[in-house]
Amino acid sequence: ALEAHHAKPAKQIRMKYERQPNTQDEVANKIFQAQNDPSYRKSIVSKLVSEKEISSDESVLLARVADTQSIRKWVAQGGIVADDRKVTSDFCLLELTALTCAEDHSSIQSLQTQTKAFISKHKDEISSLNTLKLHDLANILMIADLSAEAVELLKPLIPPSNIWASPLVLVYLEALFYSQQMMTLNMTM
């Protein structure tokens, strides 16, 4: 019944349910193939980490299919994410760094420093980024006990009034709570 009236969404749902790749999205196809073929995964990760500079699309691929150690090594060797928009390239690099953050003090401190620098540099552009990716990064920051940074990252996306309980807002409220910003939490609620 859905297919008769809404063919495109029905096709996407069927492809997802049947675990078929979306043939129009090259990155999604590569992720799908890497998830189902270990030798392809190994070759694509090897290719990406051997590059000094990767595109923002390739950073998505690296984040989704590479192991933490490979990503950490690539970042530590000065890997660069190239994109026409500096905010996007900096965000992708921050995201990769966050994915590799270990529980040791120096790793968390490095992530904190990089996050603060990113927010300071791109505060006015954060709202142009993918909200799902911002949500994921905020969750990683909270796990690393960097709730105050998660608040600052999400703050540009939170309207001053009439907010609704979207997943992004819920993470923001949780980050306010864990960073003990009770006055802001009360005013926001």
N, C-alpha and C positions, 0 to 999 in steps of 0.2 A: 504494500500500500504506500509506504514511504517512497519507494523507488519511482512510482508513477507520478508523484507530485513534486518530488525534490530529488532528482536524479543525482546531482553532484554530491550533496552531503551523504546520500545513501551509499554511493560508490565508495566514498572515503571511509565510512563506517564499516562497510563490508571488507575493504582492503585491510583495515586495522584488525578486524575480527579474524580474518583469515591469514593474518601476518604476511600480507603482500606489500612490497615496497611501493611507494608513490613514485611512479616512473618519471614524473615531471620535476622532482626535486633531487638533484645530483648528490647533495650532502646526505639527505635521508637515505638514498639508495646505498651510498657507501657505508653508512652506519648499519643499515640492515644487513648488508653483505658481510661486514666485519663481525657482527653479532652471531652470524650463522656459519662463518668460515674462519676457523682459527688461523689458517695459513695466510689468508687475505688480511686478517687483523694484524698479524705480525708484520707483514710487508708494508701495510699502510702506516703503521706506527713507526716502523723503522725509517720510512721515507720522510715522514713529518719531522721526527726528532733530529734527523740529519740536516735539516734546513735551518739556516740562521733566521730566516724570515718566512712567516706563513701568513696567509690571508685570514680574515676574520671567520670566513666559512670553514677554513681548515682548522682554526682554533676550536670551533664547535665539534668538528670531527675528532680532534685530539682529546678534547674533554670527555667525549662520549665513549671512545673505544680504547684509549691508552690506559695503562696502569699508572698508579700514582708515582712510582719511581721514575718512569720514563718522562712523565710531565715535569716532575721536580728537576730532573737532570737538564731537560731542555730549557726551563726557566733559569736555572742556575748558570747555564752557559751563555746567558744573555739573549735568549730567544726574543724575537720581535714579532708582534702581530701588526700587519699592515692593513690599513683601511683608509678610505678617503676622509673619514671623520676621525679626528684624534680621540674624541670621547669614546668611540667604539673600539678603537685599537687598545686604548688604555684600559677600558672595561674588560675586554677579552683577556688581557694579560693579568689583570687583577683576579678575574674569575679562575684562571688556570692556577695562579698562586694560591688562592683560597682552597681549591680542590686538593692541593698537596700539603696543606698546613698540618703539621704534626702537632702533637700535644706538648712539645717541649717549649720552654719559655722563649727562646730566641726565635723560633718559627712563628709563634703567635705575635711576638713583638714586631717582627718584620712585616707580617700581614697587617698589623695595626698601623704601622708607619705608612705602608703603601696605600691602605684604605683612606687614611686621613689626607694624604697627598692627592689622591684621586678626587675626593670630595671637594677639597679646597680648589683644585684646578678646574673642576667641571661642574660645580654646584648648579649653575644655570642651565646645564645641558642634560643633567641626570634624567629629567622627566621625558627626554626623547628616546631613552633606552627601552628595551623590551622589559615590560613589567614582570613577566614570569622569571626572567633571568635575574632581575633585581630581587625578587622574592626569594629565589634560591640562594643568592649570595648573602642576603640578610640572614637567612637560616644558618648558613655556614658560619657567619660572623658570630651569631648567638651561641652556637655550639663551641666556638673558640673563646667564649666568654668576652666577646667584644660587642656587647649589646649597645653601648653608647655609640659605637661606629655604625651599627645597624640602624639606629634611630636617625643619625645624621644622613645616612644614605637614602633612607625612605622619606625623610621629611619633605623634600621638594614635591613629592607625589601626593601628599595628604592635603585634602582641601581644608580650609579654615573652619568650615561649618558643613552641616548636612552630610556627614560621612556615613557610609553604610559598611556593614561588616564583610568587606571583601577579604579574600585571603591576605592581600597585601596590608590592609589596615589591621587585621588581626596580628600579623607578625610585628607591625609597628607598635601596637599596643603592648604586646608581649615584651618587645625590646625596651619600651619605656619602663615597664614594670621591673625587668631584670637589671636595668641600669639605674634604678631607683629615682627616676624622674617623675615622682608622684604628682607634683603640681601640674605638669604638662599632661600626664595621664588623666587626671581628674578633669582638666579643661577640655581635653579631646573627647572624653566620654560624655 
